[in-house]
Amino acid sequence: MNTQKETEQKSKVTAKTLDELLYLYFESMTIYEKIAYEIAKNDLESSYDMEKTIGFQNFLEKNSFVILK
């Protein structure tokens, strides 16, 4: 069961710029995720968009982040 404090923490949303969130996401990656990122970025070149990756979307949801527009 969730305590009231846990529920309150989950409901708090933090807004940050896209650049800040991408930096935080990259810093949270494991060494293997960083290697996979480099491979994807190099292979896909301009069609790679980290903002649209499942991993980044999960990171936003898990940490209750929203992107400032």
Order of alpha helices (4+ residues) and beta strands (2+ residues): alpha-beta-alpha-alpha-alpha-beta
